Amino acid sequence: MVLQYELQRSIQCTYDDNLYIPKTIAFSPGGQYIAAAFGTCVCVWQCSTGDKEYEVPYEAKALSVAWTDERQFICGFADGMLLIATIEIGKHKGDINHKLVGFDPLNSPVEFISLHHSHSSIAIGGDDIVQIWEPSDDGYLKHVITIPPPPTASRDGRKVKVTSIGWVDRETIIVSYLNDGILMWNVASNGHLRPRPGLPVRNQCPRGLVAPDGRHFVALSKANAFHLYHIDSCAFLHSFRPDDNAASSPSYHPALFIHNGSALLGASGSKVFLWDVRTFLSFHEPLSVPSGQLLQLAGECAASTDQFLIAGSTSTGRIVIWKSHQVLASRSQLLNNETKAQCPAERFSYKSATRDRKTPSTGVWSYIFGAVIFTVVIVLLNSRTVPLFNRSALLSSESGTLSSESSQ
């Protein structure tokens, strides 16, 4: 069976009869809902039907949203306000109540909300501030730690700009900065762990994403490429480049880890490309939207149907959702999969703009080994007095030997 994605539906992002372009989109953990932050509200739709469930209006611009469980999410706004929204299902069908809990943790816009995989800790940030919070028993959040400015900015007295936040493990987060590189912080010890110079530390540091398993980091850039790094070793692994020859963008090309970090999505123009993180190979035809440019990506596994979901928001104010399904592989696909399974060295193939560099596959080594054995056999046979392919001479020689032995 082969995993394929197909278009499920398209949702228009409207509020008060106005069309908006989402700042952030996010699936609920079970894939039942999808939320989008745009304008001065956060809206939630049913993925299966495309029906809007409810809206969370506010007076400031909505910038971020993240789900804590299937019926609760957190949204951040430009005035530093966080709202915790809980969906409460009533007794009658379609009777949905909204419980909101709000508080003001930052004096800066809440541009980023990153939940640890266990949902036990929440990192929020915007402008020059990053804070760690934890859920409390009374339904609120309690402050744990505020990340200090990067050492380079402290020395130079320079303005700090946070560009992304991501969890590596329960005690460690990665924060990327516009002018101060990418740093790893130990939030358990309330101290600076160490900078990672092997990661893409540049003058204008791109946004980045941490894989759900905490193993990889992908750097987003305005160029048409996605740079993959191994976090523990700080090693650069590969640059994924969409093959649509799209030009550089004034904004960051969005990307997303799916399948628990084993696959990477990268959007370029109106297309979404899918790559295997282990082999660096594309494993699916590009997904595309009918109009507009892709600006945000989201992904989740729908537990009820055991399907993967992918969503992309566009510059035309739409959210497009694709869902996976299993199809019977063709004979050529099966043979191709078998060949890949027999050639583990293919996972170390690297593609550059000028040439393909590939570690020889198992079949190549088998061919070389066979050629060496064949050469050795020829040398050994040629050492005899009888020509190698003179069968009559060989038979004559052997019969003569037998005659002489019998006469004796």
C-alpha positions in Angstrom: 0.0 0.0 0.0 1.2 3.5 -0.8 0.2 6.7 1.1 -1.5 9.3 -1.2 -3.0 12.7 -0.4 -6.1 14.1 -1.9 -8.0 17.4 -1.6 -10.6 17.2 1.1 -12.1 20.8 1.1 -11.4 24.5 0.9 -12.5 26.9 3.6 -12.9 30.7 3.1 -11.6 32.8 6.0 -14.3 35.4 6.6 -15.4 37.4 9.6 -18.2 40.0 9.6 -18.5 39.4 5.8 -14.8 40.4 5.3 -12.2 38.2 3.8 -8.9 37.8 5.7 -5.5 36.2 5.2 -4.6 33.9 8.2 -1.5 34.7 10.3 -1.5 31.2 11.8 -3.4 27.9 11.3 -3.4 24.9 13.5 -5.2 21.5 13.7 -6.6 20.2 17.0 -4.6 17.2 18.3 -7.2 14.7 16.9 -7.7 16.4 13.6 -11.4 17.2 14.3 -11.0 21.0 14.1 -8.8 23.6 12.4 -8.3 27.1 13.8 -7.0 30.2 12.2 -5.9 33.6 13.6 -6.7 36.6 11.4 -8.0 40.1 11.7 -9.2 40.6 15.3 -10.5 37.1 15.9 -9.7 33.4 15.9 -12.2 31.1 14.0 -12.6 27.3 14.3 -14.0 25.0 11.6 -15.0 21.3 11.5 -12.5 19.6 9.2 -15.0 17.0 8.1 -17.7 19.4 7.1 -16.0 22.8 6.7 -18.6 24.4 9.0 -17.5 27.2 11.2 -18.0 26.1 14.8 -17.4 29.5 16.5 -15.4 32.7 16.7 -13.3 34.3 19.4 -13.5 38.1 18.7 -11.1 40.6 20.4 -10.1 44.2 20.1 -6.5 43.6 18.9 -5.0 41.7 16.0 -4.9 37.9 16.3 -1.4 36.6 15.7 -1.0 33.0 16.9 -3.0 30.0 17.9 -2.1 26.5 19.3 -4.3 23.7 20.7 -3.7 22.2 24.1 -6.2 19.4 23.6 -9.1 18.5 21.3 -11.4 21.1 22.8 -9.1 23.8 24.1 -6.7 26.2 22.4 -4.6 29.3 23.2 -4.6 32.3 21.0 -2.2 35.3 21.2 -2.8 38.9 20.2 -0.9 42.0 19.2 -1.4 43.7 22.6 0.3 40.9 24.5 -3.0 39.2 25.6 -3.4 35.5 25.7 -6.9 33.9 25.6 -7.6 30.3 26.6 -10.8 29.1 24.8 -12.6 25.9 25.8 -15.3 24.3 23.6 -18.1 23.1 25.8 -20.7 20.9 24.1 -24.3 21.4 25.4 -27.0 18.9 25.8 -28.6 19.5 22.5 -26.9 18.9 19.1 -25.3 22.1 17.8 -25.4 23.7 21.3 -21.8 24.8 21.8 -20.7 27.2 24.6 -17.4 29.1 24.8 -15.5 29.6 27.9 -12.7 32.2 27.7 -9.9 32.8 30.2 -7.7 35.8 29.4 -4.6 37.3 30.9 -1.8 39.7 29.9 1.6 38.0 30.2 3.6 40.2 27.8 4.0 43.8 26.9 4.9 42.7 23.4 2.8 41.0 20.6 2.4 37.2 21.2 3.6 36.1 17.8 4.7 32.6 18.7 3.1 29.9 20.8 4.9 26.6 21.1 3.6 23.7 23.2 5.8 20.9 24.4 4.8 17.5 22.9 3.3 16.5 26.2 1.5 19.8 26.5 3.0 20.3 29.9 4.9 23.5 29.1 4.1 26.4 26.8 6.6 28.8 25.3 5.4 32.2 24.1 7.3 35.0 22.5 7.3 38.1 20.4 9.7 41.0 19.6 12.5 40.5 22.1 10.7 38.4 24.8 10.5 34.6 25.3 8.7 33.1 28.3 7.9 29.6 29.6 4.5 29.0 31.2 2.8 25.9 32.7 -0.9 25.1 33.1 -2.2 25.4 36.7 -5.0 23.6 38.4 -7.3 26.6 38.3 -7.4 26.7 34.5 -4.9 29.5 34.2 -1.2 29.5 33.4 1.7 30.1 35.8 4.9 31.8 34.8 8.1 29.6 35.0 10.9 31.5 33.4 11.8 34.5 31.2 14.6 33.8 28.7 17.3 36.6 28.9 18.6 38.3 25.8 21.3 36.6 23.8 24.8 37.3 25.0 25.8 39.1 21.8 22.9 41.5 22.0 23.6 42.2 25.6 27.2 43.1 24.8 26.3 45.3 21.8 23.2 46.9 23.3 21.3 45.8 20.2 17.6 45.4 19.8 16.6 41.7 19.9 14.1 40.2 17.5 12.8 36.6 18.1 11.9 34.8 14.8 10.9 31.3 16.0 10.6 29.1 19.1 10.6 25.3 19.3 11.0 22.5 21.9 13.8 20.0 21.7 12.8 18.1 24.8 11.1 18.7 28.1 13.9 21.0 29.4 15.3 22.5 26.2 14.1 24.9 23.6 15.6 26.4 20.5 15.1 30.2 19.9 16.2 31.8 16.6 16.9 35.5 16.5 17.0 37.9 13.5 20.6 39.1 14.2 21.8 36.8 17.0 21.8 33.4 15.5 20.1 30.3 17.0 20.6 29.5 20.7 19.6 26.5 22.8 18.3 27.2 26.3 18.0 25.0 29.3 14.7 26.1 30.8 15.0 23.7 33.7 18.1 25.3 35.1 17.1 28.9 34.3 20.3 29.3 32.4 21.9 29.6 29.0 22.9 26.2 27.8 25.1 27.1 24.8 24.9 28.5 21.3 25.0 26.1 18.5 27.5 27.4 15.9 26.9 24.4 13.6 23.3 25.5 13.0 22.6 28.3 10.4 24.0 31.3 12.4 24.0 34.2 9.9 23.7 37.9 10.0 20.0 37.7 9.0 19.0 34.4 10.7 15.9 32.8 9.1 13.0 31.4 10.9 13.2 27.8 11.9 11.3 24.7 12.9 12.1 21.9 15.4 10.9 18.4 14.5 8.4 16.8 16.9 10.9 14.2 17.9 13.5 16.9 18.6 16.1 15.4 16.3 16.1 17.9 13.4 15.9 21.6 12.7 15.0 23.1 9.4 15.9 26.7 8.6 13.5 28.7 6.5 14.8 31.3 4.1 13.5 33.8 1.6 15.4 31.8 -1.1 13.8 28.8 -2.6 15.4 26.3 -0.2 14.9 24.5 3.2 18.1 23.7 5.1 18.0 20.6 7.3 20.3 20.3 10.4 20.8 17.5 13.0 20.4 19.1 16.4 22.6 16.9 18.6 25.6 16.9 16.2 25.0 20.5 14.9 25.6 19.0 11.4 24.2 20.3 8.2 22.4 17.4 6.4 20.7 18.6 3.3 19.1 21.5 1.4 15.7 20.7 0.0 15.0 22.6 -3.1 11.6 22.6 -4.8 11.9 21.8 -8.5 9.5 24.5 -9.7 12.3 27.2 -10.1 10.3 29.7 -8.1 12.1 33.0 -7.4 13.0 34.3 -4.0 10.1 35.5 -1.9 9.8 38.7 0.1 8.6 36.5 3.0 9.7 33.2 4.4 8.7 30.0 2.5 6.6 28.0 5.0 7.7 24.5 6.0 6.4 21.8 8.4 7.5 18.5 9.9 4.9 15.8 9.6 4.7 12.0 10.4 6.4 12.7 13.8 9.3 14.3 12.1 10.1 11.7 9.5 8.8 13.8 6.6 9.1 17.5 5.7 6.7 19.7 3.9 7.9 22.8 2.0 5.7 25.3 0.2 6.9 27.3 -2.8 4.4 29.4 -4.7 1.2 27.5 -5.0 2.7 24.1 -4.4 3.5 21.9 -1.4 6.5 19.5 -1.7 6.9 16.4 0.4 10.3 14.9 1.3 11.5 12.0 3.3 13.9 13.3 6.0 15.9 10.0 6.1 16.5 9.6 2.4 16.1 13.3 1.3 13.9 12.0 -1.5 10.5 13.2 -2.6 7.9 10.6 -1.8 4.8 12.3 -3.2 3.7 14.4 -6.2 3.5 18.1 -5.2 0.2 19.3 -3.8 -1.2 22.5 -5.3 -3.8 25.1 -4.6 -5.9 26.5 -7.5 -5.0 30.2 -6.8 -2.8 32.3 -4.7 0.5 31.7 -2.8 0.8 29.4 0.2 1.7 31.3 3.3 1.1 28.9 6.3 1.2 25.1 6.7 -0.3 22.8 9.4 -0.5 19.0 9.8 -2.0 16.4 12.1 -3.1 12.8 12.3 -6.9 12.3 12.6 -7.3 9.7 15.3 -10.9 8.8 14.4 -10.1 7.9 10.8 -6.4 7.1 11.1 -5.6 9.6 8.4 -3.0 12.3 8.0 -4.2 15.8 7.4 -2.3 18.7 5.7 -3.6 22.3 5.5 -2.3 25.3 3.8 -3.5 28.9 4.0 -3.2 31.1 0.9 -2.8 34.7 -0.1 -6.4 34.6 -1.4 -7.9 34.1 2.1 -8.5 30.3 1.9 -7.5 27.3 3.9 -7.1 24.2 1.8 -7.1 20.7 3.5 -5.7 17.5 2.1 -6.2 14.1 3.6 -4.3 10.8 3.2 -5.6 7.5 1.9 -4.0 4.2 1.1 -3.9 3.0 -2.5 -2.6 -0.3 -3.9 0.9 0.2 -5.3 1.6 -0.6 -8.9 4.2 -3.2 -9.8 6.8 -0.5 -10.7 6.3 1.2 -7.3 6.7 -2.1 -5.5 9.9 -2.9 -7.4 11.1 0.6 -6.7 10.4 0.3 -3.0 12.1 -3.1 -2.8 15.2 -1.6 -4.5 15.3 1.2 -2.0 14.9 -1.3 0.9 17.9 -3.2 -0.5 20.0 -0.1 -0.9 20.2 1.6 2.5 23.1 3.7 1.2 20.6 5.7 -0.8 19.7 7.6 2.4 23.1 9.3 2.2 22.6 10.7 -1.3 22.9 14.5 -1.6 21.5 16.7 -4.4 23.2 19.9 -5.2 22.5 22.5 -7.9 25.3 21.3 -10.1 25.4 17.6 -9.8 24.1 14.6 -8.0 26.5 13.0 -5.5 25.4 9.5 -4.5 27.0 6.8 -2.5 27.2 3.7 -4.7 24.3 1.4 -4.1 24.5 -2.3 -3.1 24.1 -3.3 -6.8 27.2 -1.4 -7.8 29.3 -3.0 -5.2 28.0 -6.4 -6.2 29.0 -5.7 -9.8 32.5 -4.6 -8.8 33.0 -7.7 -6.6 31.8 -10.0 -9.3 34.2 -8.4 -11.8 37.1 -8.9 -9.4 36.3 -12.6 -8.9 35.9 -13.1 -12.7 39.3 -11.6 -13.3 40.9 -13.8 -10.7 39.4 -16.9 -12.3 40.7 -15.9 -15.7 44.2 -15.4 -14.4 44.2 -18.8 -12.7 43.0 -20.6 -15.8 45.4 -18.8 -18.1 48.3 -20.1 -15.9 47.6 -23.6 -17.3 49.2 -24.7 -20.6 45.8 -25.4 -22.1 44.1 -22.4 -23.7 41.0 -21.4 -21.7 38.4 -21.8 -24.4 40.1 -24.6 -26.4 37.7 -27.4 -25.3 39.0 -30.0 -27.8 42.6 -29.5 -26.7 41.5 -29.8 -23.1 39.7 -33.1 -23.8 42.6 -34.4 -25.8 45.0 -33.6 -23.1 42.9 -35.2 -20.5 42.4 -38.4 -22.6 46.1 -38.6 -23.2 46.8 -38.4 -19.5 44.3 -41.2 -18.8 45.9 -43.4 -21.6 49.4 -43.0 -20.2 48.2 -43.9 -16.7 46.4 -47.0 -17.9 49.4 -48.2 -19.9 51.6 -47.9 -16.8 
